[in-house]
């Protein structure tokens, strides 16, 4: 991707650079792909405790305007750029539910770095990022999608949720040969509200769609998230205890603070295909 650095009032410096961006997190996207048999459909609101762990990969593309200590940059980075710079990434989601009430937590840690040069200018960039979310939801339904199909027909449940998303960014830019060298870290918490729908279509196949909005000036000025995933149920350690999930996810954040040489801005859209393995126990 291309990166353009400039300090307000200074001549613009152009340099070819693959940014060391952060990866994002999303709120729980696990599919509860229960069988359409009446007993298994009832598990969607079972009074027994149900738990789910979901390791996942999000193949990111990023479009961002970033300011670090007054140094502004405009970036567009594809997943192939990110993968070539990835030093370490850990992504995990968890969910617990009893009856209609459930809680979730998710987290991603990533460290990325790169050195590049153009027109005699060498740039070293490093970024550490942590995004973490917690919240709770209340399950509505299930409702039949085909009332004439009886208790074994396809159903849908709706999960309104509310929670908070924590973001930590530590960005460092080192422009060699007399250029600016800056480092700054910021962290903030965004309150969020959202809605998840789970469509149990067949004994094997399910669909999930969810979205949320937040920030409201408490942390970010605005943040939103949206995703859609297809799930396939199969047995991994037991009887149909796992789901493979694939789909698309997007996350937007608009956060800024400070002014002048202390200005920090993160106005970014992260989007791309997502793959996950949800395991129930």
PyMOL commands that set and color helices and strands:
alter all, ss='L'
color gray80, all
select helices_A, chain A and resi 38-45+79-85+147-152+260-262
alter helices_A, ss='H'
color red, helices_A
select strands_A, chain A and resi 2-7+13-16+50-58+61-68+71-77+86-98+101-118+121-144+155-175+181-200+205-214+222-234+242-257+264-280
alter strands_A, ss='S'
color yellow, strands_A
deselect
rebuild
show_as cartoon
